[in-house]
């Protein structure tokens, strides 16, 4: 399946669904717009050719939902600026649940028990620190905002058929499940502890400047339940920032698919591919757009899987009260759970998931800074000239049929195409995730990236936080991005600084 890109292309051409499903292949035609509005959208999202001044509305990357609140550590935790009073109430309730600390069962705090028994964090906020970016564990820390995905490629004919039919992403470790759980409730052993070793790799840039990249290697210490399967791969993931994801969800699938070029038909060396998921057998596949490999199709589903996999809390959408415990981990399955029948059949019954989803959908993108600064404009021109926009698509106009009316028909600037791209062996994790191969990653949105240090107190980037700054992040790009990476390395120092200054303004 992974090597058969023509099959993916053919499927996209043949499938047509309404709403959140695929929007009729690779056509740029949208069924939510009339001819006049479609022409307006195409005009406003066309790549700029004028870098002498800021573009119209460029300072408002989230459209009318953009927050103009004071830039400080809480800037990623602001609500969409265009919510109603009642929606603000739901946002605040969702925020409280997002920050809620879950406890082990049984507990006198019956509305908050059910943690684990094996888990990575006690709250959503513990991973998504200040609703921002996670980081590799520091000395003496647990890996609360970073974890290891565990998976192997399909081996049997049945497994391969399920992956090729988009029904499953891959196969979990038979003992440890889908991810390594670093923590456990009292009376249980944790599954193990992530260990990272770094090797410094020097890279020489134009003008003789030398940058050192840290190349990580990953292992697990103190395995609590025997060895990992020999075929299991380790994929490190830091928690991504939460801002703007509701607006990403509101992008018409047709506009994402329009940028796909799975066989590089135009010969530009960029062959973005869509991730596909089939929610159940017999229904058409849906476009994935969330997660490091675009494996999640909706914010609600992503939230439900995080509740179960990261915290061990069941929800109506993923009713796994023992979390990621496998059938082999019998002690884990014997532990009590936090289901209170008077409240519902799961540990987080409705409306918990509804409110957390609404909160996540409405974390606002901050207003841009310095959009008209000459150095920022110079850096923006270079960003275009180097070909970075081939994957980091600057702007979209969201669907008129968006689930949340405040997200509808907004000009947004996420700087991502939300497609999968081969990033080369340097960034490879070797782990197949649905359509994505072990070298492919979803293009990460860049909005808010310049505020990472303000919000999270660090500048660790990429899927595993290996890059210590934006320059290192660019230099790790390979595969389809190799040409743009090499062009950046060949720039004069002043031009490299201008490009970084542009990224810091996002």
Residue pairs with C-beta under 8 A, 6 or more apart in sequence:
1 7
1 160
1 163
1 164
1 435
2 432
2 435
2 436
2 437
5 262
5 263
5 271
5 273
6 262
6 263
8 262
8 273
8 274
8 276
8 435
9 26
9 260
9 262
9 263
11 276
11 285
12 22
12 25
12 26
12 257
12 260
12 274
13 25
13 26
14 25
15 21
15 22
15 24
15 25
15 284
15 285
16 22
16 23
16 24
16 25
17 23
17 284
17 286
18 31
19 401
20 253
20 286
20 297
20 298
21 253
21 284
21 285
21 286
21 287
22 253
22 257
22 284
22 285
22 286
22 287
23 30
23 31
23 252
23 253
23 254
23 257
24 31
24 254
25 257
26 257
26 258
26 260
27 254
27 257
27 258
28 42
28 254
28 255
28 258
29 38
29 254
30 38
30 41
30 252
30 254
30 255
30 399
31 254
32 252
32 399
32 400
32 401
33 41
33 400
37 400
37 409
41 397
44 395
44 397
44 411
45 395
45 396
45 397
45 411
47 384
47 389
47 394
48 55
48 384
51 377
51 378
51 380
51 381
51 384
52 377
53 372
53 377
54 371
54 372
54 377
57 63
57 411
58 368
58 371
58 413
59 367
59 368
59 371
60 66
60 367
60 368
60 411
61 244
61 365
61 366
61 367
61 368
61 412
61 413
61 414
61 447
61 506
62 80
62 243
62 244
62 247
62 364
62 365
62 410
62 412
62 413
62 447
63 247
63 398
63 410
63 411
63 412
64 81
64 82
64 406
64 410
65 80
65 81
65 82
65 246
65 247
65 362
65 364
65 365
65 406
65 407
65 410
66 81
66 364
66 365
66 366
66 367
67 75
67 78
67 79
67 80
67 81
67 364
67 365
67 366
67 367
68 81
68 366
68 367
69 75
69 78
69 366
71 366
71 369
71 451
71 454
72 454
73 130
73 454
73 455
74 130
74 455
75 366
75 451
75 454
75 455
76 130
76 131
76 132
76 241
76 242
76 243
76 363
76 366
76 448
76 451
76 455
77 95
77 130
77 131
77 363
78 363
78 364
78 366
79 87
79 88
79 91
79 362
79 363
79 364
80 91
80 246
80 362
80 363
80 364
80 406
80 407
81 364
82 406
83 91
83 362
83 406
87 358
87 362
87 406
90 355
90 358
90 359
91 358
91 359
91 362
93 355
93 359
94 355
94 356
94 357
94 358
94 359
94 360
95 359
97 124
97 352
97 355
97 356
97 359
98 123
98 124
98 125
98 356
98 359
98 360
99 123
99 124
99 125
100 112
100 123
100 124
101 112
101 122
101 123
102 112
102 113
102 114
102 115
102 122
102 123
102 311
102 312
102 313
102 338
103 109
103 112
103 113
103 115
103 122
104 113
104 115
104 116
104 117
104 185
104 186
105 113
105 114
105 115
105 185
105 335
105 336
105 337
105 338
106 113
106 336
106 338
107 113
107 338
110 338
110 340
110 343
111 340
111 343
112 338
113 338
113 347
114 312
114 313
114 314
114 321
114 337
114 338
114 339
114 347
114 348
115 122
115 185
115 311
115 312
115 313
115 338
116 181
116 183
116 184
116 185
116 188
116 311
116 312
116 323
116 335
117 184
117 185
117 188
117 312
117 322
117 323
117 325
117 332
117 335
118 181
118 183
118 184
118 185
118 188
118 190
118 191
118 312
118 323
118 324
118 325
118 329
118 332
119 181
119 183
119 184
119 185
119 310
119 311
119 312
119 323
120 127
120 143
120 144
120 147
120 179
120 181
120 182
120 183
120 309
120 310
120 311
121 127
121 144
121 145
121 183
121 310
121 311
122 311
123 311
124 303
124 306
124 307
124 310
124 311
124 356
125 131
126 144
126 145
127 134
127 144
127 145
127 239
127 306
127 310
128 134
128 145
128 239
128 240
128 241
128 242
129 135
129 145
129 239
129 455
129 456
130 455
130 456
131 241
131 242
131 243
131 363
131 455
132 241
132 242
132 243
132 448
132 452
132 455
132 456
133 238
133 239
133 240
133 241
133 452
133 455
133 456
133 458
133 460
133 461
134 145
134 146
134 238
134 239
134 240
134 465
135 145
135 146
135 238
135 456
135 458
135 460
135 465
136 143
136 146
136 196
136 216
136 236
136 238
136 460
136 464
136 465
136 466
137 143
137 144
137 146
137 194
137 196
142 182
142 183
142 193
143 182
143 193
143 194
144 182
145 238
145 239
146 194
146 236
146 237
146 238
146 239
146 464
146 465
147 179
147 180
147 182
147 194
147 236
147 237
147 310
148 179
148 180
148 194
148 218
148 220
148 234
148 235
148 236
148 237
149 178
149 179
149 234
149 235
149 236
149 237
149 431
150 172
150 173
150 176
150 177
150 178
150 179
150 180
150 228
150 232
150 233
150 234
150 235
151 169
151 170
151 171
151 172
151 173
151 178
151 232
151 233
151 235
151 431
151 432
151 433
152 170
152 171
152 173
152 229
152 231
152 232
152 233
153 170
153 171
153 231
153 432
154 160
154 162
154 163
154 170
154 171
155 171
155 231
159 168
159 171
162 168
163 169
163 170
163 432
163 434
165 278
165 281
166 276
166 277
166 278
166 285
166 434
166 435
167 278
167 280
167 281
168 434
169 277
169 295
169 432
169 433
169 434
170 431
170 432
170 433
170 434
172 178
172 326
173 228
173 229
173 232
173 326
174 229
174 326
174 328
175 225
175 226
175 228
175 229
175 326
175 328
175 329
176 191
176 192
176 225
176 228
176 232
176 326
177 324
177 325
177 326
177 329
178 309
178 324
179 309
179 310
179 324
180 191
180 192
180 194
180 220
180 234
181 190
181 191
181 323
181 324
182 190
182 191
182 192
182 193
182 194
183 190
184 190
184 191
184 224
185 335
187 335
188 331
188 332
188 335
189 224
189 225
190 222
190 224
191 223
191 224
191 225
192 220
192 221
192 222
192 223
192 224
193 220
193 221
193 222
194 218
194 220
194 236
195 218
195 219
195 220
195 221
196 216
196 217
196 218
196 236
197 216
197 217
197 219
198 214
198 215
198 216
198 217
198 466
199 214
199 215
199 217
200 212
200 213
200 214
200 215
201 212
201 213
201 214
201 215
202 210
202 211
202 212
202 213
203 210
203 211
203 212
203 213
203 475
203 489
204 210
204 211
205 211
205 489
205 490
205 493
205 496
206 489
206 490
206 491
206 492
206 493
207 492
207 493
209 493
211 471
211 472
211 475
213 466
213 467
213 472
213 475
213 476
214 466
214 468
214 472
215 426
215 466
216 236
216 464
216 466
218 234
218 236
219 234
220 228
220 234
225 328
225 329
233 429
233 430
233 431
233 438
234 429
234 431
235 429
235 430
235 431
236 429
236 463
236 464
237 292
237 463
237 464
238 460
238 463
238 464
238 465
240 292
240 444
241 448
241 452
241 455
242 360
242 363
243 363
243 364
243 365
243 366
243 447
243 448
244 363
244 364
244 365
244 412
244 414
244 445
244 447
244 448
245 290
245 299
245 360
245 361
245 363
246 299
246 360
246 361
246 362
246 363
246 404
246 407
247 365
247 398
247 407
247 410
247 412
247 414
248 289
248 290
248 414
248 416
248 418
248 445
249 289
249 290
249 298
249 299
249 361
249 402
249 403
249 407
250 398
250 399
250 402
250 403
250 404
250 407
250 408
250 410
251 289
251 396
251 398
251 399
251 412
251 418
252 398
252 399
253 287
255 396
255 397
256 274
256 287
256 289
256 417
256 418
256 419
257 274
257 287
259 272
259 393
259 417
259 419
260 272
260 273
260 274
260 419
261 268
261 270
261 271
261 272
262 271
262 272
262 273
263 271
264 270
264 271
268 387
268 390
269 480
269 483
270 387
270 390
270 391
270 421
270 480
271 421
271 422
271 480
272 391
272 417
272 419
272 420
272 421
272 443
272 480
273 419
273 420
273 421
273 435
273 440
274 287
274 288
274 294
274 419
274 420
274 435
275 287
275 288
275 289
275 293
275 294
275 295
275 420
275 433
275 434
275 435
275 436
275 442
276 285
276 286
276 287
276 288
276 434
276 435
277 285
277 286
277 288
277 295
277 296
277 297
277 434
278 284
278 285
278 286
279 286
279 297
286 297
287 297
288 294
288 295
288 296
288 297
288 434
289 296
289 297
289 418
289 442
290 296
290 297
290 298
290 299
290 302
291 302
291 442
292 441
292 442
292 444
292 463
293 420
293 433
293 434
293 436
293 440
293 441
293 442
294 418
294 419
294 420
294 436
294 442
295 433
295 434
295 436
296 302
296 305
299 357
299 360
299 361
300 317
300 353
300 357
301 317
303 315
303 353
303 356
303 357
303 360
304 315
304 316
304 317
304 318
304 353
305 318
307 313
307 314
307 315
307 318
307 348
307 353
307 356
308 314
308 315
308 318
308 320
308 323
308 324
309 323
309 324
311 323
312 321
312 322
312 323
312 324
312 325
313 321
313 323
313 338
313 347
313 348
314 320
314 321
314 337
314 339
314 346
314 347
314 348
315 346
315 347
315 348
315 349
315 352
315 353
316 344
316 345
316 346
316 349
316 350
316 353
317 353
319 345
319 346
321 337
321 338
321 339
321 346
321 347
322 332
322 333
322 335
322 337
325 332
325 333
326 332
327 333
337 347
338 347
339 345
339 346
339 347
343 349
344 350
361 404
361 407
362 404
362 406
365 412
365 447
365 448
366 448
366 451
368 413
368 505
368 506
369 450
369 505
370 376
370 505
371 505
373 501
373 505
375 497
375 498
375 501
375 502
376 498
376 501
376 502
376 505
377 502
378 495
378 498
378 502
379 498
379 499
379 500
379 501
379 502
379 503
379 505
380 502
382 491
382 495
382 498
382 499
382 502
383 389
383 392
383 499
383 502
383 503
386 484
386 487
386 488
386 499
387 483
387 484
387 487
388 484
390 484
391 416
391 417
391 419
391 421
391 443
391 480
391 481
392 415
392 416
392 417
392 443
392 446
393 414
393 415
393 416
393 417
393 443
394 413
394 415
395 411
395 412
395 413
395 414
396 411
396 412
396 414
397 409
397 410
397 411
397 412
398 407
398 408
398 409
398 410
398 412
399 408
399 409
400 408
400 409
401 408
402 408
402 409
413 447
414 445
414 446
414 447
415 445
415 446
415 447
415 506
416 442
416 443
416 444
416 445
416 446
417 443
418 442
418 443
418 445
419 442
419 443
420 435
420 436
420 440
420 441
420 442
421 440
421 441
421 442
421 443
421 479
421 480
421 481
422 437
422 439
422 440
422 479
422 480
423 439
423 440
423 441
423 477
423 478
423 479
423 480
423 481
424 439
424 477
424 478
424 479
424 480
424 481
424 482
425 439
425 478
425 479
426 476
426 478
427 439
427 441
427 462
427 463
427 476
427 477
427 478
427 479
428 438
428 439
429 438
429 463
430 438
431 438
432 438
436 442
439 479
441 463
446 503
446 506
447 506
448 506
449 461
449 470
449 503
449 504
449 506
450 503
450 504
450 505
450 506
452 458
452 459
452 461
453 459
459 468
459 469
459 470
460 466
460 467
460 468
461 467
461 469
461 470
461 472
461 473
462 473
462 476
466 472
466 476
467 473
467 475
467 476
470 500
470 503
470 504
471 496
471 500
474 485
474 488
475 485
475 488
475 489
476 485
477 484
477 485
478 485
488 496
488 499
491 499
